[in-house]
Amino acid sequence: MSSVLSPVVIPTSSHTLSVVPVRSRQHLRQFVRFPYQLYASYPAWVAPLERDRHTLLHKRRNPFFQHATAQLWLALHGSSPVGTIAAYVDHLAPAEQRGCFGCFECVDDLAVARALLDTAAAWVQAHGAPSLRGPFNFAADNDCGVLLDAYDQPPTLMTTYNPPYYPALLTQAGFVKETDWYAYTIDPQLLGMTHTNALPPRLARAVALARQRSRATLRPINVGQFQQEFARAQAIYNQAWAANEGFVPMTDAEVAELAYRLRPFIAADLIYFAEDAGRPVGMSIALPDLHQVLHPLRGRLLPFGWWRVLRWQQHVDTLRFFAMGVLPAYRRQGIEALFYAETLQAALRHGYRRAELSLVVESNMSMRHSAEAFGAQIAKTYRVYSRSFVHRS
């Protein structure tokens, strides 16, 4: 295993390109700061808070590492950072899908991209993984995939952004499409919704059918039982998403950490449970797009960041449907339409003008059809890539 962690040195025309494992504080600092250098000329990029990025990478603070083994690398041209990557093996994932990469950031240079990806591939292969998949960034709720379009639009909360050249680098480095994920945009006003009028005709019909087909009723989250409610959402999520390719169930520790981070921004009438005779059978979580507030901070809260967040949160005009799931036995009953109707009406009361439903895997035709049926449109596509180490004759 030690040879896998040895620096990879590649001679180039003017400097030496090396890929070194992150072991020192200096290298970790360079790893964390590199995206801020790379995206300096990309106005749509939303810088993550530096403290959040340190927490994401911290093996004791991020509960993801309770079930995963990981390694970080830094690509250096001479002494200057030119790329980063993380490789990890998720021990809860299916055996054929447990080798992953994330935190992939790279200058527009195929040699650098290949060096990073080959290093990550060798590491996960040495840990018994049959392929390398990604990008995924360490947390069940975190951004995944490579953005394929809409590079002029800032990403919404907890979704990703990257330069337009990433898809070509991955393809030229031997990676192929594994699956696409979609972000749908919903404009309530274009659908004919206002603060006072009825639902748009297509959504109203879907709601009427749902009430005929299903015994389920909706209720908002009980914020007085916040942790217990998120535990209920976890149970639904883990069952509803279990059939999705590569799905890894959220652990109790991950849910507790996520609930802690989201609690300050929760609005009770934007999170709903569907219940049948008191039994939770579905859930929908929508969140304000705080990226609109974080965008001008460039990753730093101090000295006035928290003041800006609190003051400008009321001016956020976009909502993100962050998670939605219905137990398998209750699908095809139109429960999703009930979630959309209640949440969009609440969104208008809060002053939101737009909503995004993301991320929806391309194979989830039930969710896609329910969204498209009332006018939601695909606005962005995110691609997960893979490279197999198994050669079939």
Secondary structure, DSSP 4 states (H G I P E B T S, - for coil): -GGGGSPEEEE-SSSEEEEEE--SHHHHHHHHHHHHHHTTT-TT--PPPHHHHHHHH-TTT-GGGGSEEEEEEEEEETTEEEEEEEEEEETTS-GGG-EEEEEEEE-S-HHHHHHHHHHHHHHHHHTT-SEEEE-B-SSTTS-BSEE-S-TTSPPPTT-----TTHHHHHHHTT-EEEEEEEEEEE-TTTTT--SSS---HHHHHHHHHHHHH---EEEE--GGGHHHHHHHHHHHHHHHTTTSTT--PPPHHHHHHHHHHHGGG--GGGEEEEEETTEEEEEEEEEE-THHHHGGGTT--TTTHHHHHHHHGGG--EEEEEEEEE-GGGTTS-HHHHHHHHHHHHHHHHT--EEEEEEEETT-HHHHHHHHTTT-EEEEEEEEEEEE-PPP-
